[in-house]
């Protein structure tokens, strides 16, 4: 039987206590990284579509016209705000940097999307409903609550540990930002 590498573990209950525990990477650490990378990079890609026209996206001018049509004036300014929220919030979530702030950006954006576009179409995404937006917002607040994990830049900062305060910060700031942009 091959000797097991002490840095990798499939269950946190097998971790040794003390300084050696910091060297172990658990399945949970890798799973959280996978969630962050998947949702974060998809959101960053959406932002790149809006801002730069990458990945078949419309670019800033066309996105600005779309925001104008939704009642956000000036549309181009809100296109920049929305695109940057997706792009920077997604990248922050993906690498685990300023995680509560990144989560707030995505939560605020998803609240806006639900209120202005998808809520009128019901629940399911196949009908144009809120399903996708709710899923993104829930993942963002969950990562803020859990913390980005040990495979994240934020692991060295207090807010990188997760908890009620980072989750409340993300939800509160995202909600305030959404309310402000919806009220303008």
N, CA, C and O atoms as a DFTB+ gen file, in Angstrom:
736 C
 N C O
     1  1       0.840      -1.168       0.000
     2  2       0.000       0.000       0.000
     3  2       0.890       1.238       0.000
     4  3       1.860       1.319       0.754
     5  1       0.548       2.201      -0.857
     6  2       1.349       3.409      -0.986
     7  2       1.214       4.273       0.267
     8  3       0.152       4.365       0.883
     9  1       2.331       4.896       0.612
    10  2       2.313       5.780       1.772
    11  2       1.497       7.031       1.436
    12  3       1.674       7.617       0.368
    13  1       0.622       7.433       2.323
    14  2      -0.274       8.581       2.124
    15  2       0.476       9.891       2.342
    16  3       1.196      10.038       3.330
    17  1       0.309      10.841       1.427
    18  2       0.910      12.172       1.557
    19  2       0.182      12.915       2.673
    20  3      -1.036      13.082       2.612
    21  1       0.913      13.359       3.684
    22  2       0.307      13.985       4.866
    23  2      -0.317      15.336       4.576
    24  3      -1.052      15.862       5.412
    25  1      -0.042      15.912       3.411
    26  2      -0.614      17.222       3.103
    27  2      -2.039      17.122       2.585
    28  3      -2.738      18.135       2.557
    29  1      -2.491      15.972       2.182
    30  2      -3.831      15.810       1.613
    31  2      -4.650      14.893       2.495
    32  3      -4.149      13.896       3.015
    33  1      -5.908      15.240       2.658
    34  2      -6.799      14.446       3.498
    35  2      -8.179      14.470       2.878
    36  3      -8.576      15.481       2.298
    37  1      -8.917      13.385       2.986
    38  2     -10.276      13.363       2.461
    39  2     -11.305      13.723       3.520
    40  3     -12.478      13.919       3.203
    41  1     -10.886      13.810       4.755
    42  2     -11.826      14.161       5.832
    43  2     -11.106      15.006       6.866
    44  3      -9.977      14.714       7.260
    45  1     -11.783      16.054       7.294
    46  2     -11.150      16.944       8.261
    47  2     -10.911      16.242       9.604
    48  3     -10.067      16.688      10.382
    49  1     -11.624      15.174       9.883
    50  2     -11.445      14.488      11.153
    51  2     -10.089      13.776      11.217
    52  3      -9.663      13.378      12.301
    53  1      -9.418      13.612      10.101
    54  2      -8.116      12.946      10.093
    55  2      -6.966      13.935      10.249
    56  3      -5.805      13.526      10.235
    57  1      -7.255      15.197      10.394
    58  2      -6.195      16.183      10.518
    59  2      -5.540      16.093      11.882
    60  3      -6.214      15.906      12.895
    61  1      -4.220      16.226      11.902
    62  2      -3.552      16.276      13.199
    63  2      -3.798      17.624      13.854
    64  3      -4.123      18.600      13.178
    65  1      -3.646      17.675      15.153
    66  2      -3.803      18.937      15.878
    67  2      -2.491      19.699      15.825
    68  3      -1.429      19.119      15.601
    69  1      -2.575      20.993      16.032
    70  2      -1.379      21.819      16.110
    71  2      -0.907      22.343      14.770
    72  3      -1.672      22.366      13.805
    73  1       0.371      22.772      14.701
    74  2       0.908      23.409      13.502
    75  2       0.851      22.532      12.258
    76  3       0.725      23.051      11.149
    77  1       0.940      21.223      12.417
    78  2       0.894      20.331      11.260
    79  2      -0.447      20.391      10.549
    80  3      -0.523      20.115       9.352
    81  1      -1.515      20.750      11.271
    82  2      -2.848      20.811      10.672
    83  2      -2.909      21.857       9.567
    84  3      -3.683      21.701       8.623
    85  1      -2.118      22.910       9.658
    86  2      -2.121      23.966       8.651
    87  2      -1.612      23.479       7.301
    88  3      -1.906      24.096       6.277
    89  1      -0.863      22.396       7.277
    90  2      -0.309      21.885       6.023
    91  2      -1.276      20.979       5.276
    92  3      -1.032      20.654       4.113
    93  1      -2.341      20.572       5.897
    94  2      -3.268      19.642       5.286
    95  2      -4.263      20.377       4.413
    96  3      -4.740      21.453       4.774
    97  1      -4.569      19.812       3.290
    98  2      -5.621      20.318       2.407
    99  2      -6.718      19.267       2.401
   100  3      -6.486      18.125       2.003
   101  1      -7.895      19.640       2.836
   102  2      -8.994      18.687       2.934
   103  2      -9.830      18.687       1.657
   104  3      -9.693      19.561       0.801
   105  1     -10.676      17.710       1.558
   106  2     -11.630      17.668       0.450
   107  2     -12.555      18.880       0.508
   108  3     -12.956      19.408      -0.529
   109  1     -12.895      19.324       1.728
   110  2     -13.718      20.517       1.891
   111  2     -13.030      21.762       1.353
   112  3     -13.672      22.603       0.723
   113  1     -11.714      21.887       1.599
   114  2     -10.953      23.016       1.059
   115  2     -11.016      23.016      -0.472
   116  3     -11.237      24.054      -1.096
   117  1     -10.822      21.857      -1.053
   118  2     -10.847      21.739      -2.514
   119  2     -12.253      21.953      -3.062
   120  3     -12.415      22.563      -4.119
   121  1     -13.268      21.462      -2.362
   122  2     -14.651      21.662      -2.795
   123  2     -15.044      23.127      -2.766
   124  3     -15.698      23.616      -3.687
   125  1     -14.649      23.829      -1.716
   126  2     -14.938      25.261      -1.622
   127  2     -14.208      26.030      -2.716
   128  3     -14.772      26.958      -3.296
   129  1     -12.969      25.661      -3.005
   130  2     -12.231      26.290      -4.095
   131  2     -12.950      26.065      -5.422
   132  3     -13.039      26.982      -6.239
   133  1     -13.460      24.866      -5.643
   134  2     -14.180      24.561      -6.876
   135  2     -15.435      25.418      -7.014
   136  3     -15.712      25.935      -8.096
   137  1     -16.186      25.572      -5.945
   138  2     -17.387      26.419      -5.966
   139  2     -17.004      27.868      -6.264
   140  3     -17.615      28.518      -7.112
   141  1     -15.984      28.368      -5.557
   142  2     -15.558      29.758      -5.763
   143  2     -15.083      29.987      -7.191
   144  3     -15.457      30.978      -7.817
   145  1     -14.264      29.081      -7.707
   146  2     -13.750      29.239      -9.068
   147  2     -14.863      29.182     -10.100
   148  3     -14.891      29.988     -11.031
   149  1     -15.780      28.235      -9.941
   150  2     -16.859      28.080     -10.915
   151  2     -17.751      29.312     -10.957
   152  3     -17.930      29.917     -12.014
   153  1     -18.308      29.681      -9.819
   154  2     -19.215      30.826      -9.793
   155  2     -18.474      32.131     -10.047
   156  3     -18.960      32.995     -10.777
   157  1     -17.299      32.272      -9.444
   158  2     -16.539      33.502      -9.603
   159  2     -16.101      33.749     -11.035
   160  3     -16.243      34.861     -11.544
   161  1     -15.573      32.729     -11.688
   162  2     -15.104      32.927     -13.058
   163  2     -16.256      33.090     -14.047
   164  3     -16.137      33.836     -15.019
   165  1     -17.359      32.406     -13.808
   166  2     -18.529      32.644     -14.666
   167  2     -19.011      34.092     -14.534
   168  3     -19.333      34.737     -15.532
   169  1     -19.056      34.593     -13.306
   170  2     -19.495      35.983     -13.111
   171  2     -18.491      36.962     -13.708
   172  3     -18.891      37.956     -14.314
   173  1     -17.201      36.703     -13.549
   174  2     -16.189      37.566     -14.163
   175  2     -16.335      37.549     -15.679
   176  3     -16.164      38.577     -16.333
   177  1     -16.649      36.392     -16.235
   178  2     -16.880      36.289     -17.679
   179  2     -18.078      37.114     -18.130
   180  3     -18.033      37.758     -19.178
   181  1     -19.150      37.095     -17.340
   182  2     -20.326      37.924     -17.653
   183  2     -19.948      39.406     -17.648
   184  3     -20.381      40.171     -18.511
   185  1     -19.139      39.797     -16.670
   186  2     -18.685      41.177     -16.604
   187  2     -17.821      41.545     -17.791
   188  3     -17.939      42.646     -18.329
   189  1     -16.949      40.630     -18.210
   190  2     -16.098      40.871     -19.382
   191  2     -16.938      40.999     -20.652
   192  3     -16.583      41.759     -21.553
   193  1     -18.043      40.266     -20.730
   194  2     -18.952      40.417     -21.871
   195  2     -19.511      41.829     -21.922
   196  3     -19.550      42.452     -22.983
   197  1     -19.943      42.330     -20.771
   198  2     -20.548      43.665     -20.712
   199  2     -19.517      44.770     -20.943
   200  3     -19.760      45.703     -21.709
   201  1     -18.376      44.661     -20.285
   202  2     -17.374      45.719     -20.322
   203  2     -16.555      45.740     -21.604
   204  3     -16.318      46.801     -22.180
   205  1     -16.125      44.566     -22.047
   206  2     -15.134      44.493     -23.118
   207  2     -15.633      43.796     -24.380
   208  3     -14.912      43.744     -25.377
   209  1     -16.854      43.258     -24.355
   210  2     -17.368      42.535     -25.511
   211  2     -16.716      41.178     -25.709
   212  3     -16.807      40.605     -26.795
   213  1     -16.062      40.652     -24.683
   214  2     -15.413      39.340     -24.784
   215  2     -16.438      38.215     -24.713
   216  3     -17.574      38.421     -24.286
   217  1     -16.032      37.046     -25.128
   218  2     -16.846      35.831     -25.036
   219  2     -18.204      36.007     -25.716
   220  3     -19.208      35.476     -25.240
   221  1     -18.240      36.741     -26.814
   222  2     -19.481      36.944     -27.560
   223  2     -20.413      37.962     -26.935
   224  3     -21.582      38.051     -27.310
   225  1     -19.905      38.728     -25.986
   226  2     -20.736      39.712     -25.293
   227  2     -20.968      40.961     -26.119
   228  3     -20.283      41.192     -27.116
   229  1     -21.935      41.768     -25.704
   230  2     -22.328      42.943     -26.474
   231  2     -21.381      44.131     -26.343
   232  3     -21.399      45.015     -27.200
   233  1     -20.564      44.182     -25.309
   234  2     -19.709      45.336     -25.095
   235  2     -20.440      46.442     -24.361
   236  3     -21.642      46.358     -24.107
   237  1     -19.693      47.475     -24.027
   238  2     -20.192      48.527     -23.161
   239  2     -21.290      49.377     -23.791
   240  3     -22.268      49.705     -23.119
   241  1     -21.152      49.739     -25.055
   242  2     -22.150      50.603     -25.691
   243  2     -23.503      49.907     -25.783
   244  3     -24.524      50.484     -25.410
   245  1     -23.515      48.683     -26.271
   246  2     -24.781      47.950     -26.391
   247  2     -25.359      47.626     -25.013
   248  3     -26.573      47.689     -24.823
   249  1     -24.505      47.282     -24.058
   250  2     -24.986      47.012     -22.708
   251  2     -25.593      48.274     -22.105
   252  3     -26.616      48.209     -21.423
   253  1     -24.966      49.422     -22.355
   254  2     -25.505      50.696     -21.875
   255  2     -26.890      50.968     -22.427
   256  3     -27.754      51.475     -21.711
   257  1     -27.112      50.639     -23.687
   258  2     -28.444      50.812     -24.289
   259  2     -29.459      49.887     -23.620
   260  3     -30.615      50.259     -23.415
   261  1     -29.015      48.689     -23.286
   262  2     -29.889      47.760     -22.576
   263  2     -30.262      48.269     -21.197
   264  3     -31.412      48.142     -20.776
   265  1     -29.297      48.845     -20.491
   266  2     -29.582      49.415     -19.180
   267  2     -30.518      50.610     -19.301
   268  3     -31.403      50.786     -18.464
   269  1     -30.338      51.428     -20.323
   270  2     -31.270      52.540     -20.571
   271  2     -32.688      52.016     -20.743
   272  3     -33.638      52.575     -20.196
   273  1     -32.822      50.929     -21.513
   274  2     -34.148      50.351     -21.769
   275  2     -34.791      49.814     -20.486
   276  3     -36.016      49.760     -20.378
   277  1     -33.966      49.422     -19.524
   278  2     -34.483      48.928     -18.245
   279  2     -34.818      50.061     -17.275
   280  3     -35.357      49.819     -16.195
   281  1     -34.500      51.293     -17.662
   282  2     -34.800      52.436     -16.809
   283  2     -33.626      52.935     -15.984
   284  3     -33.804      53.798     -15.124
   285  1     -32.443      52.417     -16.224
   286  2     -31.236      52.885     -15.549
   287  2     -30.617      53.991     -16.402
   288  3     -30.140      53.740     -17.509
   289  1     -30.629      55.219     -15.873
   290  2     -30.113      56.348     -16.640
   291  2     -29.023      57.062     -15.850
   292  3     -29.230      57.344     -14.669
   293  1     -27.891      57.363     -16.436
   294  2     -27.477      57.041     -17.801
   295  2     -27.075      55.570     -17.916
   296  3     -26.354      55.037     -17.073
   297  1     -27.547      54.947     -18.953
   298  2     -27.356      53.510     -19.144
   299  2     -25.907      53.077     -19.181
   300  3     -25.559      52.035     -18.627
   301  1     -25.059      53.857     -19.824
   302  2     -23.653      53.469     -19.943
   303  2     -22.970      53.471     -18.573
   304  3     -22.139      52.605     -18.298
   305  1     -23.309      54.427     -17.719
   306  2     -22.745      54.463     -16.367
   307  2     -23.165      53.216     -15.584
   308  3     -22.338      52.588     -14.922
   309  1     -24.436      52.863     -15.659
   310  2     -24.905      51.674     -14.947
   311  2     -24.347      50.392     -15.574
   312  3     -24.172      49.389     -14.882
   313  1     -24.071      50.425     -16.871
   314  2     -23.430      49.277     -17.525
   315  2     -22.022      49.090     -16.974
   316  3     -21.590      47.962     -16.737
   317  1     -21.310      50.187     -16.771
   318  2     -19.966      50.103     -16.183
   319  2     -20.060      49.572     -14.752
   320  3     -19.292      48.692     -14.365
   321  1     -20.995      50.103     -13.967
   322  2     -21.154      49.651     -12.573
   323  2     -21.522      48.166     -12.533
   324  3     -20.937      47.400     -11.766
   325  1     -22.485      47.762     -13.353
   326  2     -22.887      46.353     -13.382
   327  2     -21.775      45.450     -13.881
   328  3     -21.528      44.386     -13.314
   329  1     -21.102      45.876     -14.947
   330  2     -20.007      45.074     -15.495
   331  2     -18.856      44.931     -14.517
   332  3     -18.301      43.844     -14.356
   333  1     -18.492      46.039     -13.856
   334  2     -17.415      45.972     -12.865
   335  2     -17.818      45.136     -11.654
   336  3     -16.990      44.422     -11.088
   337  1     -19.082      45.222     -11.256
   338  2     -19.558      44.399     -10.136
   339  2     -19.412      42.925     -10.461
   340  3     -18.952      42.142      -9.630
   341  1     -19.803      42.548     -11.666
   342  2     -19.661      41.148     -12.076
   343  2     -18.192      40.759     -12.221
   344  3     -17.760      39.723     -11.716
   345  1     -17.433      41.601     -12.916
   346  2     -16.042      41.273     -13.220
   347  2     -15.186      41.213     -11.952
   348  3     -14.547      40.197     -11.678
   349  1     -15.176      42.302     -11.183
   350  2     -14.342      42.343      -9.987
   351  2     -14.900      41.472      -8.862
   352  3     -14.141      40.815      -8.149
   353  1     -16.230      41.469      -8.703
   354  2     -16.838      40.594      -7.704
   355  2     -16.572      39.127      -8.016
   356  3     -16.285      38.337      -7.116
   357  1     -16.666      38.767      -9.280
   358  2     -16.395      37.393      -9.688
   359  2     -14.946      37.000      -9.470
   360  3     -14.661      35.919      -8.953
   361  1     -14.018      37.887      -9.868
   362  2     -12.600      37.588      -9.652
   363  2     -12.273      37.507      -8.165
   364  3     -11.515      36.636      -7.740
   365  1     -12.850      38.422      -7.369
   366  2     -12.618      38.386      -5.928
   367  2     -13.105      37.092      -5.309
   368  3     -12.433      36.502      -4.462
   369  1     -14.288      36.652      -5.741
   370  2     -14.823      35.390      -5.231
   371  2     -13.938      34.218      -5.666
   372  3     -13.652      33.323      -4.872
   373  1     -13.513      34.229      -6.917
   374  2     -12.718      33.127      -7.457
   375  2     -11.406      32.934      -6.701
   376  3     -11.052      31.805      -6.360
   377  1     -10.683      34.019      -6.437
   378  2      -9.394      33.885      -5.763
   379  2      -9.515      34.001      -4.245
   380  3      -8.544      33.775      -3.523
   381  1     -10.698      34.351      -3.767
   382  2     -10.894      34.500      -2.333
   383  2     -10.216      35.746      -1.802
   384  3      -9.531      35.700      -0.781
   385  1     -10.404      36.862      -2.494
   386  2      -9.810      38.134      -2.091
   387  2     -10.911      39.130      -1.774
   388  3     -11.798      39.362      -2.595
   389  1     -10.859      39.723      -0.582
   390  2     -11.917      40.625      -0.104
   391  2     -13.281      39.951      -0.286
   392  3     -14.214      40.549      -0.823
   393  1     -13.377      38.727       0.158
   394  2     -14.548      37.883      -0.079
   395  2     -15.870      38.525       0.318
   396  3     -16.806      38.467      -0.479
   397  1     -16.016      39.136       1.499
   398  2     -17.311      39.745       1.818
   399  2     -17.682      40.872       0.845
   400  3     -18.854      41.031       0.503
   401  1     -16.708      41.642       0.407
   402  2     -16.962      42.719      -0.545
   403  2     -17.322      42.162      -1.919
   404  3     -18.236      42.663      -2.574
   405  1     -16.612      41.135      -2.351
   406  2     -16.924      40.480      -3.623
   407  2     -18.331      39.886      -3.587
   408  3     -19.089      40.004      -4.550
   409  1     -18.671      39.249      -2.469
   410  2     -20.013      38.679      -2.312
   411  2     -21.068      39.769      -2.344
   412  3     -22.125      39.590      -2.950
   413  1     -20.793      40.909      -1.695
   414  2     -21.742      42.029      -1.696
   415  2     -21.994      42.536      -3.105
   416  3     -23.134      42.833      -3.461
   417  1     -20.946      42.638      -3.909
   418  2     -21.099      43.100      -5.291
   419  2     -22.023      42.170      -6.071
   420  3     -22.900      42.626      -6.805
   421  1     -21.820      40.867      -5.907
   422  2     -22.653      39.899      -6.643
   423  2     -24.079      39.863      -6.104
   424  3     -25.028      39.736      -6.878
   425  1     -24.237      39.973      -4.801
   426  2     -25.579      39.972      -4.204
   427  2     -26.363      41.193      -4.674
   428  3     -27.515      41.064      -5.089
   429  1     -25.757      42.370      -4.614
   430  2     -26.426      43.589      -5.074
   431  2     -26.825      43.503      -6.529
   432  3     -27.927      43.902      -6.904
   433  1     -25.937      42.986      -7.341
   434  2     -26.215      42.839      -8.767
   435  2     -27.371      41.869      -9.010
   436  3     -28.236      42.127      -9.848
   437  1     -27.384      40.761      -8.281
   438  2     -28.446      39.771      -8.473
   439  2     -29.796      40.298      -7.980
   440  3     -30.829      39.989      -8.574
   441  1     -29.800      41.079      -6.916
   442  2     -31.055      41.689      -6.465
   443  2     -31.601      42.602      -7.558
   444  3     -32.793      42.565      -7.864
   445  1     -30.729      43.420      -8.145
   446  2     -31.153      44.291      -9.248
   447  2     -31.699      43.492     -10.417
   448  3     -32.732      43.848     -10.985
   449  1     -31.019      42.424     -10.779
   450  2     -31.477      41.596     -11.896
   451  2     -32.843      40.986     -11.609
   452  3     -33.703      40.917     -12.487
   453  1     -33.030      40.543     -10.365
   454  2     -34.323      39.955     -10.007
   455  2     -35.438      40.989     -10.073
   456  3     -36.502      40.723     -10.633
   457  1     -35.204      42.143      -9.516
   458  2     -36.250      43.171      -9.462
   459  2     -36.589      43.699     -10.846
   460  3     -37.764      43.871     -11.170
   461  1     -35.579      43.960     -11.667
   462  2     -35.833      44.631     -12.946
   463  2     -36.111      43.699     -14.111
   464  3     -36.755      44.100     -15.081
   465  1     -35.638      42.462     -14.034
   466  2     -35.752      41.596     -15.213
   467  2     -36.477      40.280     -14.928
   468  3     -37.482      39.981     -15.574
   469  1     -35.990      39.502     -13.984
   470  2     -36.421      38.111     -13.904
   471  2     -37.637      37.833     -13.026
   472  3     -38.339      36.849     -13.259
   473  1     -37.906      38.666     -12.029
   474  2     -39.010      38.393     -11.103
   475  2     -40.359      38.310     -11.821
   476  3     -41.233      37.543     -11.417
   477  1     -40.524      39.074     -12.853
   478  2     -41.790      39.075     -13.593
   479  2     -42.041      37.764     -14.326
   480  3     -43.154      37.505     -14.784
   481  1     -41.002      36.938     -14.436
   482  2     -41.127      35.689     -15.190
   483  2     -41.228      34.450     -14.311
   484  3     -41.199      33.327     -14.814
   485  1     -41.348      34.649     -13.003
   486  2     -41.517      33.514     -12.109
   487  2     -40.200      32.961     -11.600
   488  3     -39.185      33.657     -11.559
   489  1     -40.239      31.704     -11.217
   490  2     -39.100      31.069     -10.563
   491  2     -38.077      30.499     -11.534
   492  3     -36.883      30.764     -11.388
   493  1     -38.504      29.738     -12.502
   494  2     -37.590      28.917     -13.290
   495  2     -36.881      29.704     -14.377
   496  3     -37.487      30.517     -15.076
   497  1     -35.582      29.448     -14.509
   498  2     -34.746      30.115     -15.506
   499  2     -35.227      29.806     -16.920
   500  3     -35.107      30.646     -17.812
   501  1     -35.765      28.623     -17.129
   502  2     -36.253      28.251     -18.462
   503  2     -37.380      29.161     -18.935
   504  3     -37.641      29.268     -20.133
   505  1     -38.049      29.818     -17.983
   506  2     -39.101      30.792     -18.316
   507  2     -38.593      32.228     -18.171
   508  3     -39.375      33.174     -18.273
   509  1     -37.286      32.396     -17.934
   510  2     -36.720      33.718     -17.716
   511  2     -36.818      34.178     -16.278
   512  3     -36.667      35.367     -15.996
   513  1     -37.070      33.247     -15.355
   514  2     -37.295      33.579     -13.950
   515  2     -36.038      33.765     -13.119
   516  3     -34.931      33.835     -13.652
   517  1     -36.220      33.845     -11.809
   518  2     -35.182      34.234     -10.862
   519  2     -34.231      33.109     -10.436
   520  3     -33.288      33.369      -9.689
   521  1     -34.442      31.903     -10.876
   522  2     -33.676      30.749     -10.416
   523  2     -32.155      30.996     -10.434
   524  3     -31.487      30.783      -9.423
   525  1     -31.620      31.432     -11.550
   526  2     -30.181      31.664     -11.716
   527  2     -29.699      32.761     -10.774
   528  3     -28.665      32.612     -10.123
   529  1     -30.444      33.863     -10.698
   530  2     -30.051      34.980      -9.840
   531  2     -30.050      34.601      -8.369
   532  3     -29.149      34.991      -7.627
   533  1     -31.044      33.851      -7.946
   534  2     -31.107      33.398      -6.556
   535  2     -29.919      32.479      -6.257
   536  3     -29.290      32.601      -5.205
   537  1     -29.614      31.566      -7.172
   538  2     -28.503      30.635      -6.958
   539  2     -27.183      31.385      -6.780
   540  3     -26.407      31.059      -5.881
   541  1     -26.922      32.376      -7.618
   542  2     -25.673      33.150      -7.512
   543  2     -25.637      33.904      -6.177
   544  3     -24.620      33.881      -5.484
   545  1     -26.732      34.568      -5.812
   546  2     -26.771      35.328      -4.564
   547  2     -26.567      34.412      -3.354
   548  3     -25.857      34.772      -2.416
   549  1     -27.181      33.247      -3.376
   550  2     -27.054      32.306      -2.256
   551  2     -25.625      31.776      -2.154
   552  3     -25.090      31.664      -1.051
   553  1     -25.005      31.451      -3.275
   554  2     -23.606      30.995      -3.236
   555  2     -22.719      32.107      -2.677
   556  3     -21.845      31.839      -1.852
   557  1     -22.932      33.351      -3.116
   558  2     -22.112      34.466      -2.642
   559  2     -22.242      34.648      -1.131
   560  3     -21.235      34.798      -0.439
   561  1     -23.466      34.635      -0.614
   562  2     -23.624      34.820       0.839
   563  2     -23.121      33.599       1.604
   564  3     -22.607      33.737       2.715
   565  1     -23.261      32.419       1.031
   566  2     -22.760      31.217       1.703
   567  2     -21.236      31.246       1.811
   568  3     -20.681      30.887       2.850
   569  1     -20.560      31.668       0.750
   570  2     -19.095      31.752       0.803
   571  2     -18.664      32.805       1.819
   572  3     -17.686      32.602       2.538
   573  1     -19.381      33.926       1.889
   574  2     -19.065      34.934       2.904
   575  2     -19.269      34.361       4.306
   576  3     -18.473      34.637       5.203
   577  1     -20.315      33.573       4.507
   578  2     -20.612      32.994       5.820
   579  2     -19.620      31.895       6.194
   580  3     -19.154      31.838       7.332
   581  1     -19.300      31.033       5.250
   582  2     -18.382      29.924       5.505
   583  2     -16.940      30.422       5.573
   584  3     -16.121      29.902       6.330
   585  1     -16.653      31.431       4.772
   586  2     -15.286      31.890       4.564
   587  2     -14.784      31.272       3.269
   588  3     -15.287      30.230       2.849
   589  1     -13.808      31.891       2.633
   590  2     -13.354      31.400       1.330
   591  2     -12.520      30.127       1.403
   592  3     -12.234      29.514       0.374
   593  1     -12.131      29.727       2.597
   594  2     -11.354      28.500       2.756
   595  2      -9.858      28.764       2.819
   596  3      -9.398      29.895       2.658
   597  1      -9.122      27.707       3.053
   598  2      -7.676      27.847       3.204
   599  2      -6.957      28.041       1.882
   600  3      -5.802      28.468       1.871
   601  1      -7.609      27.738       0.763
   602  2      -6.993      27.933      -0.545
   603  2      -7.450      29.270      -1.123
   604  3      -7.920      29.337      -2.259
   605  1      -7.311      30.322      -0.337
   606  2      -7.762      31.659      -0.712
   607  2      -6.794      32.690      -0.155
   608  3      -6.144      32.464       0.865
   609  1      -6.708      33.811      -0.832
   610  2      -5.861      34.902      -0.360
   611  2      -6.337      35.396       1.003
   612  3      -5.521      35.718       1.867
   613  1      -7.640      35.458       1.197
   614  2      -8.210      35.983       2.439
   615  2      -7.956      35.119       3.670
   616  3      -8.272      35.548       4.779
   617  1      -7.415      33.959       3.525
   618  2      -7.227      33.092       4.696
   619  2      -6.357      33.741       5.753
   620  3      -6.399      33.341       6.916
   621  1      -5.574      34.729       5.374
   622  2      -4.683      35.391       6.318
   623  2      -5.330      36.581       7.021
   624  3      -4.712      37.198       7.889
   625  1      -6.573      36.909       6.650
   626  2      -7.253      38.059       7.231
   627  2      -8.439      37.609       8.070
   628  3      -8.988      36.527       7.858
   629  1      -8.828      38.443       9.017
   630  2      -9.923      38.107       9.928
   631  2     -11.219      37.816       9.162
   632  3     -11.926      36.864       9.491
   633  1     -11.537      38.623       8.148
   634  2     -12.785      38.409       7.396
   635  2     -12.722      37.138       6.555
   636  3     -13.751      36.671       6.066
   637  1     -11.539      36.578       6.382
   638  2     -11.392      35.354       5.615
   639  2     -11.794      34.105       6.374
   640  3     -11.751      33.002       5.829
   641  1     -12.185      34.269       7.627
   642  2     -12.609      33.122       8.427
   643  2     -14.100      32.862       8.306
   644  3     -14.594      31.852       8.809
   645  1     -14.827      33.761       7.644
   646  2     -16.274      33.625       7.549
   647  2     -16.931      33.959       8.873
   648  3     -16.277      34.432       9.802
   649  1     -18.214      33.712       8.952
   650  2     -18.954      33.965      10.176
   651  2     -20.145      34.865       9.909
   652  3     -20.427      35.254       8.776
   653  1     -20.840      35.182      11.009
   654  2     -22.041      36.018      10.887
   655  2     -21.717      37.421      10.397
   656  3     -22.439      37.971       9.566
   657  1     -20.636      38.002      10.906
   658  2     -20.308      39.389      10.546
   659  2     -19.992      39.545       9.059
   660  3     -20.557      40.437       8.426
   661  1     -19.121      38.727       8.470
   662  2     -18.884      38.873       7.030
   663  2     -20.134      38.590       6.188
   664  3     -20.352      39.230       5.159
   665  1     -20.950      37.631       6.630
   666  2     -22.186      37.330       5.891
   667  2     -23.156      38.498       5.977
   668  3     -23.763      38.881       4.977
   669  1     -23.303      39.069       7.177
   670  2     -24.195      40.220       7.346
   671  2     -23.680      41.421       6.559
   672  3     -24.467      42.152       5.958
   673  1     -22.366      41.627       6.559
   674  2     -21.773      42.710       5.783
   675  2     -22.094      42.536       4.300
   676  3     -22.529      43.483       3.645
   677  1     -21.882      41.335       3.769
   678  2     -22.129      41.075       2.347
   679  2     -23.592      41.287       1.990
   680  3     -23.902      41.949       1.000
   681  1     -24.489      40.731       2.790
   682  2     -25.913      40.871       2.509
   683  2     -26.368      42.317       2.699
   684  3     -27.121      42.844       1.880
   685  1     -25.917      42.953       3.768
   686  2     -26.315      44.336       4.034
   687  2     -25.815      45.299       2.976
   688  3     -26.588      46.108       2.463
   689  1     -24.524      45.227       2.638
   690  2     -23.969      46.133       1.634
   691  2     -24.567      45.856       0.260
   692  3     -24.879      46.789      -0.481
   693  1     -24.730      44.582      -0.084
   694  2     -25.366      44.241      -1.355
   695  2     -26.786      44.760      -1.433
   696  3     -27.204      45.279      -2.468
   697  1     -27.535      44.623      -0.344
   698  2     -28.919      45.126      -0.303
   699  2     -28.989      46.636      -0.388
   700  3     -29.843      47.183      -1.085
   701  1     -28.094      47.315       0.320
   702  2     -28.064      48.786       0.271
   703  2     -27.711      49.274      -1.129
   704  3     -28.351      50.183      -1.657
   705  1     -26.682      48.661      -1.731
   706  2     -26.277      49.051      -3.090
   707  2     -27.423      48.821      -4.078
   708  3     -27.675      49.652      -4.951
   709  1     -28.113      47.687      -3.934
   710  2     -29.248      47.407      -4.824
   711  2     -30.353      48.434      -4.618
   712  3     -30.918      48.941      -5.586
   713  1     -30.660      48.741      -3.372
   714  2     -31.724      49.722      -3.091
   715  2     -31.368      51.094      -3.645
   716  3     -32.223      51.789      -4.194
   717  1     -30.107      51.481      -3.502
   718  2     -29.686      52.784      -4.041
   719  2     -29.795      52.822      -5.569
   720  3     -30.306      53.789      -6.133
   721  1     -29.323      51.786      -6.223
   722  2     -29.383      51.816      -7.694
   723  2     -30.800      51.671      -8.206
   724  3     -31.130      52.226      -9.254
   725  1     -31.640      50.949      -7.504
   726  2     -33.038      50.824      -7.921
   727  2     -33.812      52.110      -7.663
   728  3     -34.787      52.407      -8.353
   729  1     -33.367      52.877      -6.654
   730  2     -34.052      54.111      -6.305
   731  2     -33.670      55.300      -7.174
   732  3     -34.356      56.322      -7.173
   733  1     -32.573      55.166      -7.917
   734  2     -32.104      56.288      -8.755
   735  2     -32.887      56.403     -10.046
   736  3     -32.617      57.290     -10.855
